[in-house]
Amino acid sequence: MNVRCEFDGIRKKIKKGKNNAQKVLVEHVLKDSNYYIPKDTGQLETSGTISSTGKQVIWNTPYARRLYWNPQYNFSTDVNPNARGLWFEHAKQSKSGDWAKIVIEEYDK
């Protein structure tokens, strides 16, 4: 008895699902993190981009790092009532379940 299995189709589907899931997940991470971002002029929020590899979210202002790593600052909540440091961590804490569902849905497409 000989058994022959062709995995090329499965590999392609897994790779496509992974790439789609990564793209959609990173877009949601950016959007959900911006919900908690300190906002004055909006420059920090609009500086948020997805890296060329599609695997990182970057906020590119001279003060982004300082604001992110100092949650003890007294952030103004006039423009964004949810403003705080460690905005990605807060988004991850509140949205990780949703993010997992998004990834699963993208793999199933």
Contact map, one row per residue, 1 for C-alpha under 8 A:
1110000000000000000000000000000000000000000000000000000000000000000000000000000000000000000000000000000000000
1111000000000000000000000000000000000000000000000000000000000000000000000000000000000000000000000000000000000
1111100000000000000000000000000000000000000000000000000000000000000000000000000000000000000000000000000000000
0111110000000000000000000000000000000000000000000000000000000000000000000000000000000000000000000000000000000
0011111000000000000000000000000000000000000000000000000000000000000000000000000000000000000000000000000000000
0001111110000000000000000000000000000000000000000000000000000000000000000000000000000000000000000000000000000
0000111111100000000000000000000000000000000000000000000000000000000000000000000000000000000000000000000000000
0000011111110000000000000000000000000000000000000000000000000000000000000000000000000000000000000000000000000
0000011111111000000000000000000000000000000000000000000000000000000000000000000000000000000000000000000000000
0000001111111100000000000000000000000000000000000000000000000000000000000000000000000000000000000000000000000
0000001111111110000000000000000000000000000000000000000000000000000000000000000000000000000000000000000000000
0000000111111111000000000000000000000000000000000000000000000000000000000000000000000000000000000000000000000
0000000011111111100000000000000000000000000000000000000000000000000000000000000000000000000000000000000000000
0000000001111111110000000000000000000000000000000000000000000000000000000000000000000000000000000000000000100
0000000000111111111000000000000000000000000000000000000000000000000000000000000000000000000000000000000000000
0000000000011111111100000000000000000000000000000000000000000000000000000000000000000000000000000000000000000
0000000000001111111110000000000000000000000000000000000000000000000000000000000000000000000000000000000001111
0000000000000111111111000000000000000000000000000000000000000000000000000000000000000000000000000000000001100
0000000000000011111111100000000000000000000000000000000000000000000000000000000000000000000000000000000000000
0000000000000001111111110000000000000000000000000000000000000000000000000000000000000000000000000000000001100
0000000000000000111111111000000000000000000000000000000000000000000000000000000000000000000000000000011101100
0000000000000000011111111100000000000000000000000000011000000000000000000000000000000000000000000000001000000
0000000000000000001111111110000000000000000000000000011000000000000000000000000000000000000000000000000000000
0000000000000000000111111111000000000000000000000000000000000000000000000000000000000000000000000000011001000
0000000000000000000011111111100000000000000000000000000000000000000000000000000000000000000000000010011000000
0000000000000000000001111111110000000000000000000100011110000000000000000000000000000000000000000000000000000
0000000000000000000000111111111000000000000000000100000000000000000000000000000000000000000000000000000000000
0000000000000000000000011111111100000000000000000000000000000000000000000000000000000000000000000010000000000
0000000000000000000000001111111110000000000000000000000010000000000000000000000000000001001100000010000000000
0000000000000000000000000111111111000000000000011100000010000000000000000000000000000000000000000000000000000
0000000000000000000000000011111111100000000000000000000000000000000000000000000000000000000000000000000000000
0000000000000000000000000001111111110000000000000000000000000000000000000000000000000001001000100000000000000
0000000000000000000000000000111111111000000000000000000000000000000000000000000000000011011100000000000000000
0000000000000000000000000000011111111000000010000000000000000000000000000000000000000010000000000000000000000
0000000000000000000000000000001111111000000000000000000000000000000000000000000101100010001000000000000000000
0000000000000000000000000000000111111100000000000000000000000000000000000000000101111011011000000000000000000
0000000000000000000000000000000011111110000110000000000000000000000000000000000101111010000000000000000000000
0000000000000000000000000000000000011111000110000000000000000000001000000011100101111000000000000000000000000
0000000000000000000000000000000000001111111110000000000000000000000000000001101100100000000000000000000000000
0000000000000000000000000000000000000111111000000000000000000000000000000001001000000000000000000000000000000
0000000000000000000000000000000000000011111100000000000000000000000000000000000000000000000000000000000000000
0000000000000000000000000000000000000011111111000000000000000000000000000000000000000000000000000000000000000
0000000000000000000000000000000000000011111111100000000000001000000000000000000000000000000000000000000000000
0000000000000000000000000000000000001110111111110000000000111001000000000000000000000000000000000000000000000
0000000000000000000000000000000001001110011111110000000000100000000000000000000000000000000000000000000000000
0000000000000000000000000000000000000000011111111000000000000000000000000000000000000000000000000000000000000
0000000000000000000000000000000000000000001111111000000001111000000000000000000000000000000000000000000000000
0000000000000000000000000000010000000000000111111100000011110000000000000000000000000000000000000000000000000
0000000000000000000000000000010000000000000001111110000011110000000000000000000000000000000000000000000000000
0000000000000000000000000110010000000000000000011111011111000000000000000000000000000000000000000000000000000
0000000000000000000000000000000000000000000000001111111111000000000000000000000000000000000000000000000000000
0000000000000000000000000000000000000000000000000111111000000000000000000000000000000000000000000000000000000
0000000000000000000000000000000000000000000000000011111100000000000000000000000000000000000000000000000000000
0000000000000000000001100100000000000000000000000111111100000000000000000000000000000000000000000000000000000
0000000000000000000001100100000000000000000000000111111110000000000000000000000000000000000000000000000000000
0000000000000000000000000100000000000000000000000110111111000000000000000000000000000000000000000000000000000
0000000000000000000000000100110000000000000000011110001111100000000000000000000000000000000000000000000000000
0000000000000000000000000000000000000000000000111110000111110000000000000000000000000000000000000000000000000
0000000000000000000000000000000000000000000110111000000011111001000000000000000000000000000000000000000000000
0000000000000000000000000000000000000000000100111000000001111101000000000000000000000000000000000000000000000
0000000000000000000000000000000000000000001100100000000000111111000000000000000000000000000000000000000000000
0000000000000000000000000000000000000000000000000000000000011111100000000000000000000000000000000000000000000
0000000000000000000000000000000000000000000000000000000000001111111000000000000000000000000000000000000000000
0000000000000000000000000000000000000000000100000000000000111111111100000000000000000000000000000000000000000
0000000000000000000000000000000000000000000000000000000000000111111110000000000000000000000000000000000000000
0000000000000000000000000000000000000000000000000000000000000011111111000000000000000000000000000000000000000
0000000000000000000000000000000000000100000000000000000000000011111111101000000000001000000000000000000000000
0000000000000000000000000000000000000000000000000000000000000001111111100000000000011110000000000000000000000
0000000000000000000000000000000000000000000000000000000000000000111111100000000000001100000000000000000000000
0000000000000000000000000000000000000000000000000000000000000000011111111000000000001100000000000000000000000
0000000000000000000000000000000000000000000000000000000000000000001111111000000000011100000000000000000000000
0000000000000000000000000000000000000000000000000000000000000000000001111100000000001000000000000000000000000
0000000000000000000000000000000000000000000000000000000000000000001001111110000000001000000000000000000000000
0000000000000000000000000000000000000000000000000000000000000000000000011111000000000000000000000000000000000
0000000000000000000000000000000000000100000000000000000000000000000000001111100000110000000000000000000000000
0000000000000000000000000000000000000111000000000000000000000000000000000111111110100000000000000000000000000
0000000000000000000000000000000000000110000000000000000000000000000000000011111111100000000000000000000000000
0000000000000000000000000000000000000000000000000000000000000000000000000001111110000000000000000000000000000
0000000000000000000000000000000000000011000000000000000000000000000000000001111110000000000000000000000000000
0000000000000000000000000000000000111110000000000000000000000000000000000001111111100000000000000000000000000
0000000000000000000000000000000000000000000000000000000000000000000000000001111111100000000000000000000000000
0000000000000000000000000000000000111100000000000000000000000000000000000000100111110000000000000000000000000
0000000000000000000000000000000000111110000000000000000000000000000000000011100111111010000000000000000000000
0000000000000000000000000000000000011100000000000000000000000000000100100010000001111110000000000000000000000
0000000000000000000000000000000000011100000000000000000000000000001111111000000000111110000000000000000000000
0000000000000000000000000000000000000000000000000000000000000000000111100000000000011111110000000000000000000
0000000000000000000000000000000011111000000000000000000000000000000100000000000000111111111000000000000000000
0000000000000000000000000000100110010000000000000000000000000000000000000000000000000111111100000000000000000
0000000000000000000000000000000000000000000000000000000000000000000000000000000000000111111110000000000000000
0000000000000000000000000000000010010000000000000000000000000000000000000000000000000111111111000000000000000
0000000000000000000000000000100110110000000000000000000000000000000000000000000000000011111111110000000000000
0000000000000000000000000000100010000000000000000000000000000000000000000000000000000001111111110000000000000
0000000000000000000000000000000000000000000000000000000000000000000000000000000000000000111111110000000000000
0000000000000000000000000000000000000000000000000000000000000000000000000000000000000000011111111000000000000
0000000000000000000000000000000100000000000000000000000000000000000000000000000000000000001111111110000000000
0000000000000000000000000000000000000000000000000000000000000000000000000000000000000000001111111111000000000
0000000000000000000000000000000000000000000000000000000000000000000000000000000000000000000001111111100000000
0000000000000000000000000000000000000000000000000000000000000000000000000000000000000000000000111111110000000
0000000000000000000000001001100000000000000000000000000000000000000000000000000000000000000000111111111000000
0000000000000000000000000000000000000000000000000000000000000000000000000000000000000000000000011111111100000
0000000000000000000000000000000000000000000000000000000000000000000000000000000000000000000000001111111110000
0000000000000000000010011000000000000000000000000000000000000000000000000000000000000000000000000111111111000
0000000000000000000011011000000000000000000000000000000000000000000000000000000000000000000000000011111111100
0000000000000000000010000000000000000000000000000000000000000000000000000000000000000000000000000001111111110
0000000000000000000000000000000000000000000000000000000000000000000000000000000000000000000000000000111111111
0000000000000000110110010000000000000000000000000000000000000000000000000000000000000000000000000000011111111
0000000000000100110110000000000000000000000000000000000000000000000000000000000000000000000000000000001111111
0000000000000000100000000000000000000000000000000000000000000000000000000000000000000000000000000000000111111
0000000000000000100000000000000000000000000000000000000000000000000000000000000000000000000000000000000011111
